[in-house]
Amino acid sequence: MNFNLTTTNIDKTIFLLEQDSGGAQTVTFTGIAGGVDGRYIILYSNDANLGITLIGENGASTAANRITVGSGTGSVNVTNYSSISLLYVGSISRWIIIDKNIN
């Protein structure tokens, strides 16, 4: 999923992610549009059956929307009722993970 912060979400910092139907699911992010230097966001799984996965340097997103995970590639998983914080660094045109809170 490419998450877009340039339209209705431009003024938001915390995003509560919930699912519409039952059963365990995972929402996967390959990039986040709308990054500007210093922008800080929190993705929070507000559902007992919803996990979050961030995939680093994935070609499904344009370069400026990509997420750097650890050394760059790979993925990070967040379980239900947990959060992950990201910061956009303009000098590298990437989102970086700055905190991960596992419940």
GIVEN-V45208 format. One record per residue. N is the residue number from 1. RES is the residue in one small letter. SS is DSSP state (hx for helix, st for strand, lp for the rest). Layout:
# GIVEN-V45208
n->[N;N]
res->[RES;RES]
ss->[SS;SS]
This chain:
# GIVEN-V45208
n->[1;2;3;4;5;6;7;8;9;10;11;12;13;14;15;16;17;18;19;20;21;22;23;24;25;26;27;28;29;30;31;32;33;34;35;36;37;38;39;40;41;42;43;44;45;46;47;48;49;50;51;52;53;54;55;56;57;58;59;60;61;62;63;64;65;66;67;68;69;70;71;72;73;74;75;76;77;78;79;80;81;82;83;84;85;86;87;88;89;90;91;92;93;94;95;96;97;98;99;100;101;102;103]
res->[m;n;f;n;l;t;t;t;n;i;d;k;t;i;f;l;l;e;q;d;s;g;g;a;q;t;v;t;f;t;g;i;a;g;g;v;d;g;r;y;i;i;l;y;s;n;d;a;n;l;g;i;t;l;i;g;e;n;g;a;s;t;a;a;n;r;i;t;v;g;s;g;t;g;s;v;n;v;t;n;y;s;s;i;s;l;l;y;v;g;s;i;s;r;w;i;i;i;d;k;n;i;n]
ss->[lp;st;st;st;lp;lp;lp;lp;lp;lp;lp;lp;lp;st;st;st;st;lp;lp;lp;lp;lp;lp;lp;st;st;st;st;st;lp;st;st;st;lp;lp;lp;lp;lp;lp;st;st;st;st;st;st;lp;lp;lp;lp;st;st;st;st;st;st;lp;lp;lp;lp;lp;lp;lp;hx;hx;hx;st;st;st;st;lp;lp;st;lp;lp;st;st;st;st;lp;lp;lp;lp;st;st;st;st;st;st;st;lp;lp;lp;lp;st;st;st;st;st;st;st;st;lp;lp]
